[in-house]
Amino acid sequence: MKIFNKGFNFRQDGPGNRLVYHLQGCNMRCIWCSNPEGMDMCAGKDIPISVLLDECRRSKAMFFSGGGVTFTGGEATMQIDELCELLRALSEDGIHTAIETNGTSKRLSEILPYVDYLIMDFKHYDSDALRKYTGVGNKVIRENYEKNCRSGRQQHIRIPLVNGINTDNPEGFAQYFAQHDTENTVFEFLTYHEYGKEKWKTEYKVQNGFVPKETVKKFVEVFENYGLKIITT
């Protein structure tokens, strides 16, 4: 598998203390991306699955408070065959697994039996707007979200809020989400930051992306009015 970063995080990428692998490659080109170095599939370091599995097994003592291993990106599902093999092996070893995904893979359901905790981005309810800022529409993302709702599986939906891009209509998000069974779904708002700005080798296109507290408060209010469960990590 191609990896461009790894390390431990507590409760930021799933429950408990987690060994987090950033997998190389992404099919989106979000203009606010904080890990642009993870976009190019040709970059990163090739590490055999057997080496990664051994490293995860040796790290078990660090998986306290319900922790485990998380695969993020880039976009983790860009290496879905290798990811599925590794997730299956970790699951058989009883190691808690999580993934962070942009939800665009048509094969997402193939790996979900081996995923204990699913974190999925939902960047915009409007497909054309999403394509404008990321290069990809939301048809498959919606299909995956709705499929998970129908199956009753756990899902943690993250909405990155970027001023001027997706913050003008919280009702648009909430109305869509609330059409489906969200009994096992939680929602989290991630406000814009510039941590990855200096990594960009091309023009950084976000201007005035910071989100006022009043905007976040409005999103929370609207979502709660629709009966959607909000969490903060």
Sequence and secondary structure as in RCSB ss.txt:
>XXXX:A:sequence
MKIFNKGFNFRQDGPGNRLVYHLQGCNMRCIWCSNPEGMDMCAGKDIPISVLLDECRRSKAMFFSGGGVTFTGGE
ATMQIDELCELLRALSEDGIHTAIETNGTSKRLSEILPYVDYLIMDFKHYDSDALRKYTGVGNKVIRENYEKNCR
SGRQQHIRIPLVNGINTDNPEGFAQYFAQHDTENTVFEFLTYHEYGKEKWKTEYKVQNGFVPKETVKKFVEVFEN
YGLKIITT
>XXXX:A:secstr
 EEEEEEEEESSSSSSEEEEEEES  S   TT S GGGS TT SEE  HHHHHHHHHHTGGG  SS EEEEESS 
GGGGHHHHHHHHHHHHHTT  EEEEE S  TTHHHHGGG SEEEEE   S HHHHHHHHS  SHHHHHHHHHHHH
HT  EEEEEEE TTTS S HHHHHHHHHTS  TTEEEEEEE   TTGGG SS     S    HHHHHHHHHHHHH
TT  B   
